[in-house]
Structures are given as structure tokens and as C-alpha cells.
Amino acid sequence: MRFTKKIFLIILLTIGKQGFPQTPPPHHTKGSHSMILTFGGLTKGSEIAIMSHLEDSLYFTDQEINEMFHIESFHLALKCNGNVLKYLENKSGNKLTPEMKDAVRELLPGCALTFDGIKAVCSDHNVSGWGKEMDPGMLKLTLK
């Protein structure tokens, strides 16, 4: 029993030495960063004047997350009065496709854009503690 306690104390003293990292760097810790999605600087629940945002892109509010992950693809559901009018997909990026832009131009105030099926891929293959792919959830914006 004493042998085990000695080993435990040695380990504790080694970990406590200056220069030995006790916690991973902040960019490796999932809980220390915001995974909040934004489209044109607007976050979930925001109202959007879509005509001034057609060239914007889908990304994260946290700059370090944007450096580690990029949006590879997403779906866009266009809804009015709770009914899905169109469900479109961008298979190669974080911007609205020409088809999406055309469909959005036809929407009336009060209709909603819901970004879902979002696939974010890790750009740095050396980052430990993160998956190479993730689904950051969805983002819903209502038209003004």
C-alpha cells in the first residue's frame, strides 16, 4: 500500500512541476469556444433583410473555430406559415447557391430560412480532442 502512495505522490509532484502543461491549450478544448453559427453576422432567432445578405456565408462566431473548421456543405429549408416550400442543398461550400438565391428572393416577410444538415470539417488534422467532422446544429432566421 505504501508503494502505491509513493508512486501517486511522485506522479503528483511531476505533474505539478513548472513547465509541464496541466491542461491542453485552449484551442484544443471543446468547452472553451463558441460553436454558434452565423449567416452574415446574424445568429439563431435573428431577423434578416435577405436582399442585403445574398452574398454572405455560413460560418462560426468564434474565430478560432473558423480557423479549425470549415463548412463543407449544408441544407436550406425555406418555410412560410410552418410549411416547407423548398429544401435545397449546397454540397460544396458555405454560401448560397444560385438556386437558393432565386428561391429566397421569392419569400415574403415572416418566412424563415433554416440552415441544417450542416457538415463542418476539421482543417487541421493535428488537432487532438476534436472529431474530423461535426454537425454544429441548425440556424433559423426570419425575414423582415
Backbone hydrogen bonds, N-H to C=O, Kabsch-Sander energy under -0.5 kcal/mol:
donor,donor_aa,acceptor,acceptor_aa,energy
5,K,1,M,-1.8
6,K,2,R,-2.2
7,I,3,F,-2.1
8,F,4,T,-2.3
9,L,5,K,-2.4
10,I,6,K,-2.4
11,I,7,I,-2.4
12,L,8,F,-2.3
13,L,9,L,-2.6
14,T,10,I,-2.3
15,I,11,I,-2.6
16,G,12,L,-2.2
17,K,13,L,-0.6
17,K,14,T,-0.9
20,F,17,K,-1.5
28,H,25,P,-2.3
29,T,26,P,-1.4
30,K,28,H,-0.7
32,S,29,T,-1.2
33,H,30,K,-1.2
35,M,33,H,-0.5
38,T,59,Y,-2.9
39,F,42,L,-2.2
40,G,57,S,-1.5
42,L,39,F,-1.5
45,G,140,K,-2.4
46,S,43,T,-2.0
48,I,142,T,-3.0
50,I,48,I,-1.2
52,S,49,A,-1.7
53,H,50,I,-2.3
54,L,50,I,-0.5
56,D,53,H,-1.7
58,L,94,N,-3.0
59,Y,38,T,-2.5
61,T,36,I,-2.5
62,D,34,S,-0.6
63,Q,61,T,-0.6
66,N,62,D,-2.0
67,E,63,Q,-1.7
68,M,64,E,-1.5
69,F,65,I,-3.1
70,H,121,V,-2.1
72,E,70,H,-0.6
72,E,119,K,-3.1
73,S,119,K,-1.2
74,F,90,N,-2.0
75,H,116,D,-3.2
76,L,88,L,-3.0
77,A,114,T,-2.9
78,L,76,L,-0.5
78,L,86,K,-2.9
79,K,77,A,-0.6
79,K,112,A,-2.5
80,C,83,N,-2.2
83,N,80,C,-2.3
85,L,78,L,-3.4
85,L,83,N,-0.6
86,K,78,L,-1.2
88,L,76,L,-2.8
90,N,74,F,-2.9
91,K,89,E,-0.6
93,G,72,E,-1.8
96,L,56,D,-0.7
101,K,97,T,-2.5
102,D,98,P,-2.2
103,A,99,E,-2.0
104,V,100,M,-2.6
105,R,101,K,-2.0
106,E,102,D,-0.7
106,E,103,A,-0.8
107,L,104,V,-1.6
110,G,143,L,-2.1
111,C,108,L,-2.0
112,A,79,K,-3.2
113,L,141,L,-3.1
114,T,77,A,-2.6
114,T,112,A,-0.5
115,F,113,L,-0.5
115,F,139,L,-3.3
116,D,75,H,-1.9
116,D,114,T,-0.6
118,I,137,G,-0.7
119,K,73,S,-2.7
120,A,118,I,-0.6
120,A,134,M,-2.7
121,V,70,H,-2.6
122,C,132,K,-3.2
123,S,68,M,-4.5
124,D,68,M,-0.8
125,H,123,S,-0.7
127,V,124,D,-1.3
134,M,120,A,-2.2
139,L,115,F,-2.2
141,L,113,L,-2.8
142,T,46,S,-2.2
143,L,111,C,-3.2
144,K,48,I,-2.3
